[in-house]
């Protein structure tokens, strides 16, 4: 008899290729209906519904009803962390056409990782925060430290750092990026940074986790943070 948690049950759920696609498609706080998840996984709605039920039973997903429609989401940020961590050791996405190449390229450039920014954009912004001494990176720590200069900077964006510290979740967590192989900012602070950039019209959320950087965003990222992202 094992005295350890039964991680094999969760591993079996994630190991199914269709369920893996469903979980990765939900790496955004936006919920999706079964029909759209079925399309992304290349399976029937009936098959997708069966997979979704198993993922809910396994505490990996939650479901919310809005009128006649059901929307599925990852159960919490911890599930998102597991999916992102597995993506680090997984093979690169296979590209079979120009469209698939274009999609992968856009996701690598800028995407959402549950409720914060990832890809080249997410990593570049995090490195800019460190270079500008708004964040301190201590290699043996799980979280970044926000400096006094950082508190003032984020307050200028309307982000109440002291309030975020009191929330029952990670504050400025390091999240290893699967495409850049470097850390980006997660946690409640990472979430607020993404929300600020959306509200300020620097970025726009697209389908399939893709984040589009606006012309205003390209200018502001350069002038305010020294981040240069090509328009390609």
C-alpha positions in Angstrom: 0.0 0.0 0.0 1.4 3.4 -1.0 1.5 6.3 1.5 1.8 8.8 -1.4 -0.9 10.7 -3.3 -2.2 8.7 -6.3 -0.7 10.9 -9.0 -1.2 8.2 -11.6 -5.0 8.9 -11.8 -4.3 12.6 -12.7 -1.5 11.5 -15.1 -3.9 9.1 -16.9 -6.4 11.9 -17.4 -3.8 14.2 -18.9 -2.1 11.5 -21.0 -5.0 11.0 -23.4 -4.2 13.1 -26.5 -7.7 14.5 -26.9 -7.9 15.5 -23.2 -4.5 17.0 -23.4 -5.6 19.3 -26.3 -8.8 20.2 -24.3 -6.7 21.2 -21.3 -4.2 23.2 -23.3 -7.1 25.0 -25.1 -8.4 26.1 -21.7 -5.1 27.7 -20.7 -7.0 30.9 -20.5 -9.4 32.1 -17.8 -12.1 32.3 -20.6 -14.4 29.3 -20.6 -15.2 27.4 -23.8 -18.3 25.3 -24.7 -18.0 21.6 -25.5 -18.6 22.2 -29.2 -15.6 24.4 -29.5 -13.3 22.1 -27.5 -14.5 19.2 -29.7 -13.5 21.2 -32.8 -10.0 22.0 -31.3 -9.4 18.4 -30.4 -10.7 17.0 -33.7 -13.4 14.8 -32.1 -17.2 14.6 -31.9 -19.1 16.7 -29.3 -20.4 13.4 -27.8 -16.8 12.2 -27.3 -15.7 15.6 -26.0 -18.5 15.5 -23.4 -17.3 12.1 -22.2 -13.8 13.5 -21.8 -15.0 16.6 -20.1 -17.0 14.6 -17.5 -13.8 12.6 -16.7 -11.8 15.8 -16.3 -14.4 17.3 -14.0 -14.5 14.1 -11.9 -10.7 14.3 -11.7 -10.9 17.9 -10.4 -9.0 19.3 -13.4 -12.0 21.2 -14.8 -15.0 23.1 -13.6 -18.2 23.9 -15.5 -20.5 26.9 -15.4 -24.0 27.1 -16.9 -25.1 30.3 -18.6 -28.7 29.8 -19.8 -28.7 26.8 -22.0 -25.0 26.7 -22.5 -22.2 25.2 -20.4 -18.7 26.7 -20.3 -15.7 24.7 -19.2 -12.6 26.1 -17.4 -9.5 24.8 -15.7 -10.2 24.2 -12.0 -7.6 26.6 -10.8 -4.2 28.2 -11.4 -2.4 25.1 -10.0 -3.8 23.0 -12.9 -2.5 25.6 -15.3 0.9 25.4 -13.7 1.0 21.6 -14.2 0.0 21.9 -17.9 2.6 24.6 -18.5 5.3 22.6 -16.7 4.5 19.5 -18.8 4.8 21.6 -21.9 8.4 22.3 -21.1 9.4 18.7 -21.4 7.0 17.9 -24.3 8.1 17.8 -28.0 7.7 20.9 -30.0 4.3 21.3 -31.8 4.3 19.5 -35.2 3.8 21.9 -38.1 2.1 20.4 -41.2 1.0 23.6 -43.1 1.5 27.3 -43.3 -1.6 27.9 -41.2 -0.3 25.7 -38.4 3.2 27.3 -38.6 1.6 30.7 -38.4 -0.5 29.7 -35.4 2.5 28.3 -33.5 4.6 31.3 -34.4 1.9 33.7 -33.0 1.5 31.6 -29.8 5.3 31.7 -29.2 5.3 35.4 -29.7 2.6 36.3 -27.3 -0.1 34.2 -25.5 -2.0 33.9 -22.3 -0.8 31.4 -19.7 -4.1 31.0 -17.8 -4.4 34.6 -16.4 -1.0 36.1 -17.3 1.2 36.8 -20.2 3.6 34.2 -21.7 5.7 33.7 -24.8 8.3 36.2 -26.0 6.1 39.1 -24.8 5.7 37.7 -21.3 9.4 36.9 -20.9 10.5 40.2 -22.4 8.3 42.2 -20.0 9.5 40.2 -17.0 13.1 40.8 -18.0 12.4 44.5 -18.4 10.9 44.7 -14.9 14.1 43.1 -13.6 16.4 45.3 -15.7 14.5 48.4 -14.5 14.8 47.1 -10.9 11.1 46.9 -10.4 11.6 43.2 -9.6 14.4 41.2 -8.1 15.1 37.7 -9.2 16.6 35.4 -6.5 17.4 32.1 -8.2 16.5 29.9 -5.2 13.1 31.6 -4.7 9.8 30.7 -6.3 8.7 34.3 -6.5 10.1 37.6 -7.6 10.6 40.3 -5.1 9.0 43.7 -5.8 11.3 46.6 -5.0 10.3 50.0 -3.6 10.7 51.4 -7.1 8.5 48.5 -8.4 5.8 49.4 -5.9 5.8 53.0 -7.2 5.9 51.9 -10.8 3.0 49.4 -10.5 1.0 51.9 -8.5 1.3 54.2 -11.5 -0.5 51.5 -13.5 -3.2 51.4 -10.9 -2.0 48.1 -9.4 -2.2 48.0 -5.6 0.8 45.8 -4.8 0.1 45.7 -1.0 -3.4 44.5 -1.6 -2.2 41.8 -4.0 0.1 40.4 -1.3 -2.9 39.7 0.9 -4.7 37.5 -1.6 -4.8 33.7 -1.1 -2.6 32.9 -4.1 0.9 33.4 -5.3 1.8 37.1 -5.6 4.7 37.4 -8.1 5.3 33.8 -9.0 8.0 32.6 -11.5 6.4 30.5 -14.3 8.7 28.6 -16.7 7.8 29.4 -20.3 7.5 26.4 -22.6 8.5 28.2 -25.8 11.2 30.6 -24.4 12.6 28.2 -21.8 12.8 31.2 -19.4 10.7 32.5 -16.6 7.8 34.9 -16.9 5.8 36.7 -14.2 2.7 34.9 -13.0 0.6 35.1 -9.8 -1.8 37.9 -8.9 0.8 40.5 -10.1 1.2 38.9 -13.4 -2.6 38.8 -13.8 -2.9 42.5 -13.0 -0.1 43.4 -15.5 -2.0 41.6 -18.3 -5.3 43.2 -17.3 -3.7 46.6 -17.3 -2.3 46.1 -20.8 -5.7 45.0 -22.1 -7.5 47.9 -20.6 -4.8 50.4 -21.9 -5.3 48.8 -25.4 -1.7 47.7 -25.6 -2.7 44.1 -26.3 -5.9 42.3 -27.4 -6.9 38.7 -26.6 -7.6 36.6 -29.6 -8.9 33.0 -29.9 -6.7 30.0 -29.1 -4.8 31.9 -26.3 -3.2 34.2 -28.8 -2.4 37.7 -27.7 -2.1 40.5 -30.4 0.1 43.5 -29.7 -1.5 46.7 -31.0 0.5 49.6 -32.6 0.0 51.6 -29.4 1.3 48.6 -27.4 4.4 48.4 -29.5 5.1 52.1 -28.9 4.3 52.0 -25.2 6.3 48.8 -24.5 9.3 50.5 -26.0 9.0 53.9 -24.3 7.8 52.7 -20.9 9.8 49.5 -20.5 12.4 49.4 -23.3 10.8 46.3 -24.7 11.1 46.0 -28.5 8.8 43.5 -30.1 8.8 43.2 -33.9 5.5 43.5 -35.8 6.1 40.2 -37.7 
